[in-house]
Amino acid sequence: RLIYQYAPYTGLWNALFEFFLLTLAPLSIGLGLFNLIPIPPLDGSHIVESFLPRRLAWQYSRLGRWGFVILIVLLATGLLGAILGPLIEWSSELAFSFYRLF
């Protein structure tokens, strides 16, 4: 309530806010999900590594030299989009449904 008393509110601000929400929220969610892919240069691999036994974790970490090649192959074949696309769409819809509540 306090913000509404002191911040100017116009339809333009609402339109700008919705524009940024509709463009930046899916981008941010997509980058976050991309980073959780369990391929060694990404953070998801560190999560997987922490659950593996020491010997398997060491072998898994050796995959790191091929991680970027694996990512490029996934991008070139479209598999990465097929995997992440539905996840980004679902999580974006979830975020927008929270926005619609307010």
Residue frames as qw, qx, qy, qz and C-alpha x, y, z in Angstrom:
[[0.000, 0.884, 0.467, 0.000, 0.00, 0.00, 0.00],
 [0.340, -0.755, 0.078, 0.556, 2.80, 2.40, 0.85],
 [0.396, -0.080, 0.570, 0.716, 4.26, 2.10, -2.62],
 [0.170, 0.630, 0.657, 0.377, 0.95, 3.06, -4.22],
 [0.178, -0.906, -0.280, 0.263, 0.85, 6.27, -2.17],
 [0.257, -0.779, 0.267, 0.505, 4.24, 7.54, -3.27],
 [0.361, -0.131, 0.715, 0.584, 4.99, 5.88, -6.61],
 [0.468, 0.395, -0.124, -0.781, 3.30, 7.27, -9.69],
 [0.481, 0.140, 0.863, 0.063, 1.17, 4.66, -11.37],
 [0.476, 0.494, -0.186, -0.704, 0.14, 4.92, -14.97],
 [0.922, 0.282, 0.200, -0.174, -0.88, 2.48, -17.64],
 [0.526, 0.724, -0.440, 0.075, 2.52, 3.00, -19.25],
 [0.192, -0.557, 0.755, -0.287, 4.32, 1.65, -16.18],
 [0.791, 0.002, 0.528, -0.308, 2.01, -1.34, -16.12],
 [0.828, 0.551, -0.047, -0.096, 2.66, -2.02, -19.81],
 [0.289, 0.723, -0.602, 0.176, 6.43, -1.69, -19.32],
 [0.465, -0.399, 0.719, -0.328, 6.35, -3.99, -16.30],
 [0.877, 0.198, 0.371, -0.233, 4.39, -6.61, -18.21],
 [0.669, 0.685, -0.287, -0.016, 6.74, -6.33, -21.18],
 [0.067, 0.641, -0.724, 0.246, 9.80, -6.90, -19.00],
 [0.644, -0.194, 0.651, -0.352, 8.07, -9.71, -17.15],
 [0.882, 0.363, 0.213, -0.211, 7.02, -11.45, -20.34],
 [0.655, 0.668, -0.336, 0.106, 10.47, -11.17, -21.93],
 [0.090, 0.646, -0.665, 0.362, 12.93, -11.38, -19.06],
 [0.711, -0.302, 0.497, -0.396, 11.22, -13.98, -16.87],
 [0.970, 0.217, 0.088, -0.058, 11.36, -16.78, -19.48],
 [0.535, 0.681, -0.416, 0.278, 14.93, -15.81, -20.34],
 [0.223, -0.604, 0.621, -0.447, 16.00, -15.96, -16.71],
 [0.852, -0.126, 0.403, -0.309, 14.17, -19.24, -16.12],
 [0.888, 0.448, -0.105, 0.009, 15.67, -20.71, -19.28],
 [0.338, 0.683, -0.549, 0.342, 19.20, -19.75, -18.32],
 [0.482, -0.474, 0.594, -0.436, 18.70, -21.18, -14.84],
 [0.935, 0.068, 0.283, -0.204, 17.41, -24.49, -16.21],
 [0.723, 0.613, -0.295, 0.122, 20.19, -24.57, -18.80],
 [0.031, 0.683, -0.624, 0.377, 22.76, -24.19, -16.04],
 [0.675, -0.301, 0.556, -0.379, 21.28, -27.22, -14.23],
 [0.890, 0.342, -0.257, -0.158, 21.96, -29.60, -17.12],
 [0.765, -0.530, 0.353, 0.098, 24.28, -32.31, -15.77],
 [0.792, 0.496, -0.052, 0.352, 27.05, -31.81, -18.34],
 [0.731, -0.275, -0.230, 0.581, 30.43, -31.10, -16.68],
 [0.285, 0.230, -0.071, 0.928, 31.06, -27.44, -17.43],
 [0.379, -0.551, -0.229, -0.708, 27.61, -26.54, -16.04],
 [0.287, -0.413, 0.573, -0.647, 26.53, -26.44, -12.40],
 [0.892, -0.081, -0.020, -0.443, 24.19, -29.40, -12.76],
 [0.783, 0.278, -0.533, 0.156, 27.21, -31.65, -13.11],
 [0.093, 0.396, -0.648, 0.643, 28.49, -30.59, -9.68],
 [0.680, -0.209, 0.276, -0.646, 25.15, -31.58, -8.17],
 [0.946, 0.133, -0.239, -0.175, 25.30, -35.00, -9.83],
 [0.533, 0.445, -0.609, 0.385, 28.94, -35.40, -8.84],
 [0.245, -0.441, 0.555, -0.661, 28.13, -34.82, -5.18],
 [0.842, -0.111, 0.236, -0.473, 25.77, -37.82, -5.17],
 [0.857, 0.345, -0.382, -0.022, 28.15, -40.21, -6.95],
 [0.858, -0.425, 0.072, 0.278, 30.68, -42.43, -5.20],
 [0.257, -0.791, 0.326, 0.449, 34.21, -41.01, -5.27],
 [0.457, -0.138, 0.720, 0.503, 35.48, -43.24, -8.09],
 [0.344, 0.620, 0.655, 0.259, 32.47, -42.60, -10.33],
 [0.015, -0.956, -0.148, 0.252, 32.61, -38.88, -9.55],
 [0.337, -0.591, 0.475, 0.558, 36.22, -38.76, -10.70],
 [0.389, 0.172, 0.769, 0.478, 35.34, -40.53, -13.96],
 [0.181, 0.819, 0.543, 0.031, 32.35, -38.26, -14.44],
 [0.137, -0.892, 0.057, 0.427, 34.48, -35.15, -13.92],
 [0.429, -0.260, 0.618, 0.606, 36.84, -36.35, -16.67],
 [0.372, 0.613, 0.655, 0.238, 33.94, -35.84, -19.07],
 [0.075, -0.849, -0.156, 0.500, 34.51, -32.11, -18.56],
 [0.228, -0.388, 0.506, 0.735, 36.88, -31.82, -21.51],
 [0.072, 0.238, 0.807, 0.535, 34.09, -32.95, -23.82],
 [0.077, 0.576, 0.642, -0.499, 31.33, -30.95, -22.17],
 [0.210, 0.588, -0.080, -0.777, 31.29, -28.07, -24.63],
 [0.154, 0.155, -0.815, -0.537, 31.35, -30.47, -27.57],
 [0.011, -0.376, -0.921, 0.100, 28.39, -32.32, -26.06],
 [0.133, 0.635, 0.386, -0.656, 26.54, -29.01, -25.59],
 [0.196, 0.458, -0.414, -0.762, 27.21, -27.95, -29.18],
 [0.116, -0.054, -0.935, -0.332, 25.98, -31.31, -30.48],
 [0.037, 0.518, 0.790, -0.327, 22.82, -31.02, -28.37],
 [0.163, 0.633, 0.094, -0.751, 22.25, -27.49, -29.68],
 [0.154, 0.345, -0.637, -0.672, 22.94, -28.43, -33.31],
 [0.118, -0.165, -0.954, -0.220, 20.62, -31.43, -33.26],
 [0.427, -0.401, -0.215, -0.782, 17.82, -29.58, -31.50],
 [0.618, -0.298, -0.718, 0.122, 17.73, -32.01, -28.59],
 [0.248, -0.110, -0.466, 0.842, 18.52, -29.27, -26.09],
 [0.320, -0.070, -0.082, -0.941, 15.50, -27.25, -27.21],
 [0.647, -0.216, -0.618, -0.391, 13.30, -30.32, -27.16],
 [0.554, -0.258, -0.681, 0.403, 14.33, -31.02, -23.57],
 [0.201, -0.218, -0.359, 0.885, 14.39, -27.49, -22.18],
 [0.184, -0.245, -0.385, -0.871, 11.53, -25.99, -24.23],
 [0.550, -0.518, -0.581, -0.302, 8.66, -27.66, -22.35],
 [0.562, -0.398, -0.481, 0.543, 10.37, -27.05, -18.99],
 [0.162, -0.050, -0.031, 0.985, 10.81, -23.33, -19.72],
 [0.325, -0.350, -0.460, -0.748, 7.24, -23.04, -20.97],
 [0.600, -0.509, -0.618, -0.021, 5.81, -24.80, -17.92],
 [0.491, -0.380, -0.375, 0.689, 7.88, -22.82, -15.41],
 [0.043, 0.098, 0.142, 0.984, 7.12, -19.52, -17.19],
 [0.442, -0.465, -0.531, -0.554, 3.41, -20.26, -17.05],
 [0.604, -0.488, -0.553, 0.300, 3.78, -21.01, -13.35],
 [0.332, -0.197, -0.170, 0.907, 5.55, -17.68, -12.78],
 [0.151, -0.224, -0.317, -0.909, 2.91, -15.80, -14.79],
 [0.510, -0.529, -0.634, -0.240, 0.11, -17.45, -12.85],
 [0.482, -0.459, -0.433, 0.608, 1.63, -16.06, -9.65],
 [0.131, -0.036, 0.097, 0.986, 1.77, -12.64, -11.30],
 [0.306, -0.390, -0.548, -0.673, -1.90, -12.84, -12.27],
 [0.469, -0.521, -0.677, 0.224, -2.83, -13.48, -8.62],
 [0.271, -0.537, -0.239, 0.762, -1.74, -9.97, -7.72]]
